[in-house]
Amino acid sequence: MSTALQTSFPIEPGCAADPSASTSRLPAYLQPPELSVAELAAARLDGELFAFEDGYCSVDEPDTVRLRAAVLEQLPGLAGAVIAETSAAWLHGAALIAPRVHTGFVSMERRSARSPRLRLRQVSLRADDNERCGALRVTTPTRTVADLARRTGADAEEAMTTIRNYFLLGLTTPEEVVAWVRSVPRVLGGTRIVRVVSSATEVMLPGLEPTRSELASWSLPLSRR
């Protein structure tokens, strides 16, 4: 299956440039200084804008990948990072609600960081584990599902719903996720990924049962990921 970025309802599919963008008088996502705080508040009261994340959007602006990407592009400190985990799921359209704290992966040469709206983690990514979405880079649907499954914990039900959405929308498949696990030497948390994917499909699909050698190679402590 192609890893080209796709999206779910209510956002429109695709990550290509919107033909209408060149004729739009204002950016899809507005924050000061595009308009002053007073102008934005007045436009909202007049019914011309609605609040979206930390800014505003025109009432005629559909909830698209372009709009969600515009929100993420405004986050300070995100330059050079790869959108990941729940933030990637929101950008893909598998999650309808954006996380309050967004996640980005950075190279091992760059320091991890955390702010009220952004968490940067040092993670090694293969070239085919991420793809471009406009000015951003985001983990592929397959890699995102693996990351969500590996870190499923207290918010398990929400994560499981998101993972199921990926499968229902055809963004990736359980087989592709397990194939990814098997393609990574000594992948951290592989057993958990396979177990969560199996639970999300509510059936142990043929070929998903790990071998004894795979279980041994996947049993590294999750704290070392």
JOGIZI-V742419 format. One record per residue. N is the residue number from 1. PHI is phi in radians with two decimals (* if undefined). Layout:
n = {N:N}
phi = {PHI:PHI}
This chain:
n = {1:2:3:4:5:6:7:8:9:10:11:12:13:14:15:16:17:18:19:20:21:22:23:24:25:26:27:28:29:30:31:32:33:34:35:36:37:38:39:40:41:42:43:44:45:46:47:48:49:50:51:52:53:54:55:56:57:58:59:60:61:62:63:64:65:66:67:68:69:70:71:72:73:74:75:76:77:78:79:80:81:82:83:84:85:86:87:88:89:90:91:92:93:94:95:96:97:98:99:100:101:102:103:104:105:106:107:108:109:110:111:112:113:114:115:116:117:118:119:120:121:122:123:124:125:126:127:128:129:130:131:132:133:134:135:136:137:138:139:140:141:142:143:144:145:146:147:148:149:150:151:152:153:154:155:156:157:158:159:160:161:162:163:164:165:166:167:168:169:170:171:172:173:174:175:176:177:178:179:180:181:182:183:184:185:186:187:188:189:190:191:192:193:194:195:196:197:198:199:200:201:202:203:204:205:206:207:208:209:210:211:212:213:214:215:216:217:218:219:220:221:222:223:224:225}
phi = {*:-1.16:-1.69:-1.00:-1.11:-2.17:-2.47:-1.93:-1.13:-1.51:-1.49:-1.42:-1.24:1.69:-2.16:-1.27:-1.09:-1.34:-1.00:-1.38:-1.12:-1.22:-1.77:-1.22:-1.35:-2.26:-1.06:-1.09:-2.18:-1.97:-2.51:-0.99:-1.74:-0.93:-2.37:-1.24:-1.02:-1.13:-1.15:-1.12:-1.12:-1.14:-1.13:-1.18:-1.11:-1.38:1.41:-1.57:-2.24:-2.29:-1.23:-2.51:0.96:-1.69:-2.41:-2.43:-2.36:-1.13:-1.12:-1.58:-1.48:-1.27:-1.39:-2.05:-1.02:-1.04:-1.19:-1.14:-1.13:-1.08:-1.12:-1.17:-1.12:-1.48:-1.26:-1.10:1.57:-1.48:-0.96:1.50:-1.62:-1.82:-1.07:-2.52:0.93:-1.13:-1.20:-1.13:-1.09:-1.16:-1.13:-1.20:1.73:-1.36:-2.03:-1.49:-1.99:-1.27:-1.20:-1.18:-1.96:-1.46:-2.07:-2.31:-1.69:-2.19:-1.18:-1.16:-1.41:-1.86:-1.27:-1.19:-2.69:-2.56:-2.37:-1.01:-2.06:-2.54:-2.17:-1.88:-2.16:-1.37:-2.47:-1.42:-2.06:-1.31:-1.02:-1.56:-1.60:-2.45:-2.51:-1.54:-2.37:1.11:-1.49:-1.82:-2.08:-2.40:-1.10:-1.13:-0.94:-1.10:-1.13:-1.11:-1.07:-1.06:-1.14:-1.12:-1.15:-1.16:-1.82:-1.09:-2.58:-1.10:-1.70:-1.03:-1.12:-1.10:-1.13:-1.13:-1.08:-1.11:-1.09:-1.07:-1.05:-1.00:-1.27:-1.11:-1.48:1.30:-1.30:-2.78:-2.28:-0.99:-1.10:-1.19:-1.18:-1.15:-1.09:-1.11:-1.00:-1.30:-1.56:-1.80:-1.05:0.89:-1.09:-1.36:1.29:-1.04:-1.07:-1.13:-1.03:-1.11:-1.12:-1.18:-1.08:-1.11:-1.15:-1.13:-1.54:1.06:-2.82:-1.45:-1.19:-0.97:1.58:-1.52:-1.22:-1.25:-1.40:-1.08:-1.16:-1.15:-1.03:-1.16:-1.34:-1.67:-1.61:-1.14:-0.98:-1.11:-1.15:-1.67:-1.30}
